[in-house]
Amino acid sequence: MPPTSPELPKLLATASAADQGLDGLPPAPCAAALGLDGLTISLRNNSSIELVWYDPGDTAGLALDDLQYTLGEGPTWDAAHTGQPAIAPDLHTTPEHRWPALLPATRDQPTHAVIALPLNLGAIRLGVLTGHRATPGPLTRAQMADMFSLTETAVLLLLSPSSPHDNAGDNHSPLPLHRALIHQAAGALTVRLDIPIDQALARLRAYSFTHARPILDIAHDVVHGRSNLNDSPPN
């Protein structure tokens, strides 16, 4: 495994000086500097997690995150709820009892190695930094040290007065919510079916799982009036 790139310290220093919160930290270059295919940051939101920092071109990372959100288990969820790192050097050979719903669903996906590190502030669990790559195997000691450095910088950026996460009314754009459409769909279901929001989200997840369709596709159908989750998925 090649050593990490000296680019990561430069990226972290630039983001810290930019006064733009996570907006100043580019996911793709950070992942490349760590020898990873992609990086994401998810923040804790009540009993769930919300993906807020990612590269839109990282289709493998987004697919893995959506699966974890749908099934309610996986490395990112473990790190969020325990406050401890969750590392899987190869999802394809991980014993199925560790994540019994997630692992079978990832067998045909390109992602092998996953590293999820909690974003902690003392005893407060803010969220999770998750890295992934198609090549199986653990990170080197130097790569892990750099990834921990990235978590420290991410926490500082999240707590920065200029962070869009804390100040939606300032001049910065809010952090992009990958699953905004899902929340819109849940809101629509609460009105149409007269159910609480948590039940609406649970229905979306269950429908996605039982019909083997991406949860964002299900949400799209609901928002556009094509489904109330009581019918068969549209052709």
Protein Blocks (a to p, Z undefined) as FASTA:
>chain_A
ZZddfklmmmmmmmmmnonajmlpcfklmmmmnopabdcddddehjbccdfbdcfklmml
mmmmmmmmmnopajklmmmmnopacddfblklgcfklmmmlmmmmmmpcbfbdcddddde
hjbcfbdcddddfbgcdddfklmmmmmmmmmmmmmmmmpmklmklmmmbmbdcdddfklm
mmmmmmmmmmmnopafklmmmmmmmmmmmnopafklmmmmmmnopaghlaccdZZ
